[in-house]
Every structure is written in C-alpha cells, then in structure tokens.
Amino acid sequence: MKVYWTDFAKQSLKEVYHFYRKNASEKVAKRIKAQIFFKTKLLEQQSKVGQIEPFLEEIGLDHRYILSGNFKIIYLIQGESIFITDLFDTRQNPEKINDPTR
C-alpha cells in the first residue's frame, strides 16, 4: 500500500510544525513531525490498524485514525492507497473534526 497526503492534511501538518517551532523549538517541531511520519509509514504494512473515527462515521467513508502523541492521524483506505485526510489535535473539542473551516 502507498500513503498519500491530501492538501488539507499537508496544511494541518504545516500548522502543527510552525506552532511548535514558534512556541517550543525547531527541535521539538522536527521531532513531532518525524513521529507523525513514522506512524503513517506503519500504515503501509498494517492499513487497518487504526480505529474507525466516530465523529466522521456519518460521512460513510470509514475514516480511520491512529494516534501520534496528541494528534489523530485521520485516513481513508481506497484500494491499494491510503489517504491521510487530516491531522487533528485531540486536545480540541472532538466535534471540531467535522468543521472544514478550522
């Protein structure tokens, strides 16, 4: 299986990186980014390791998630492809996961 990042997920990752670079350090930002990439790499071998994301069930696409620190890595499996669709900070109100304007 091959992992692809959607534009929305890429933007979320950039925002996380810039937040930690500004508020912690570049070292911390790079570590968090590396941990996220490590987790997504695992999906290539074990795509169904993640749980169904309950706040996205109503969409009906079987979004799944895996955790990396305080972040949910939201993804979809389509054929032999895995699409990372979002990176969501779990310290937020979980209902915000449905808000496309966040």
WOKAQUI-V60900 format. One record per residue. N is the residue number from 1. RES is the residue in one letter. PHI is phi in whole degrees, 0 to 359 (none if undefined). Layout:
n=N res=RES phi=PHI
n=N res=RES phi=PHI
This chain:
n=1 res=M phi=none
n=2 res=K phi=241
n=3 res=V phi=260
n=4 res=Y phi=235
n=5 res=W phi=255
n=6 res=T phi=286
n=7 res=D phi=300
n=8 res=F phi=298
n=9 res=A phi=293
n=10 res=K phi=300
n=11 res=Q phi=295
n=12 res=S phi=299
n=13 res=L phi=296
n=14 res=K phi=299
n=15 res=E phi=296
n=16 res=V phi=298
n=17 res=Y phi=301
n=18 res=H phi=294
n=19 res=F phi=299
n=20 res=Y phi=288
n=21 res=R phi=295
n=22 res=K phi=284
n=23 res=N phi=262
n=24 res=A phi=235
n=25 res=S phi=195
n=26 res=E phi=295
n=27 res=K phi=299
n=28 res=V phi=296
n=29 res=A phi=300
n=30 res=K phi=294
n=31 res=R phi=295
n=32 res=I phi=297
n=33 res=K phi=298
n=34 res=A phi=296
n=35 res=Q phi=297
n=36 res=I phi=296
n=37 res=F phi=296
n=38 res=F phi=299
n=39 res=K phi=297
n=40 res=T phi=292
n=41 res=K phi=297
n=42 res=L phi=298
n=43 res=L phi=296
n=44 res=E phi=299
n=45 res=Q phi=262
n=46 res=Q phi=227
n=47 res=S phi=296
n=48 res=K phi=262
n=49 res=V phi=294
n=50 res=G phi=282
n=51 res=Q phi=273
n=52 res=I phi=294
n=53 res=E phi=278
n=54 res=P phi=296
n=55 res=F phi=282
n=56 res=L phi=242
n=57 res=E phi=300
n=58 res=E phi=296
n=59 res=I phi=290
n=60 res=G phi=81
n=61 res=L phi=253
n=62 res=D phi=59
n=63 res=H phi=301
n=64 res=R phi=239
n=65 res=Y phi=215
n=66 res=I phi=233
n=67 res=L phi=260
n=68 res=S phi=222
n=69 res=G phi=62
n=70 res=N phi=270
n=71 res=F phi=244
n=72 res=K phi=267
n=73 res=I phi=262
n=74 res=I phi=270
n=75 res=Y phi=213
n=76 res=L phi=236
n=77 res=I phi=254
n=78 res=Q phi=226
n=79 res=G phi=63
n=80 res=E phi=263
n=81 res=S phi=242
n=82 res=I phi=241
n=83 res=F phi=248
n=84 res=I phi=283
n=85 res=T phi=257
n=86 res=D phi=196
n=87 res=L phi=232
n=88 res=F phi=238
n=89 res=D phi=286
n=90 res=T phi=288
n=91 res=R phi=278
n=92 res=Q phi=274
n=93 res=N phi=299
n=94 res=P phi=299
n=95 res=E phi=290
n=96 res=K phi=293
n=97 res=I phi=298
n=98 res=N phi=272
n=99 res=D phi=270
n=100 res=P phi=289
n=101 res=T phi=267
n=102 res=R phi=289
